């Protein structure tokens, strides 16, 4: 995937989510797009690493229990 198509896709996603947060073409629609961008950025920046760490720790414990025959 090229960066140009990724930025178009992310821009469309932010516009869509921002449009859902604002009502029509209200003056707050620009603010809603900023909020949508912040929400999406936060979820990517925190969600993936947090999910990775939690899954890694949980999976490691499960593997250790299965090796001991506890399942």
N, C-alpha and C positions, 0 to 999 in steps of 0.2 A: 504494500500500500504506500502510496506517495504522500508526502507531507501536505501537499496542496489539497488532495482529496480528503485527507483526515481533517484539516482545518475547516473545510467546507462542511463536512459531516458534523463536527463538533459545533460549529456556528449554527447549523440548522437545529441541532438538538437543544442548544441554549435558547434559540428563538422560540422553539416549540414549547419548552418547559416554561420559559418566561411569559409566553402568551397565555399559558394555562394559569399562571399565577395572577396575571392582571386581567381586568375586565375590558375587553375590546381595545380600542385605541386611546385608552386613558393616558393622562400625563404620567402616570406611574408605570407605564409599560417599560420604559428604559430602566427604571429601578428594579422592576421585576426580572428583567434579563440579567442584571448584575447579580441579583440574589440567586437566580438559577445557575449562573456560572460559578458562583461561590459554593453552592450546594454540591454541584457536580465535581468541582475541583477537590473539595474537602472529602467527598466520598471516595474518590480515586486515591488521593494522597494518604488517607488514613485507612480506608477500608481494605485495600489489597494487602498492605503490610500487616495489619492487625489480623486479617483472616489467615494469612500465611503463618504467622507466629502461633495463633491459637490452634490451627489445624496441625501444625508440626508438633506442638507439645501434646495434643490429644492423641494423635496418631502414634507417637513414640510410646506413650503409656499403654495404648492398646496392643502394640506389638510386643512390649515387654510382658504384659499379662498373658498374651497368647503363647509366648515362648514358655511361660511357666505352667501353661495348661489351665489357666483360670477362665479364659474367655469371658 
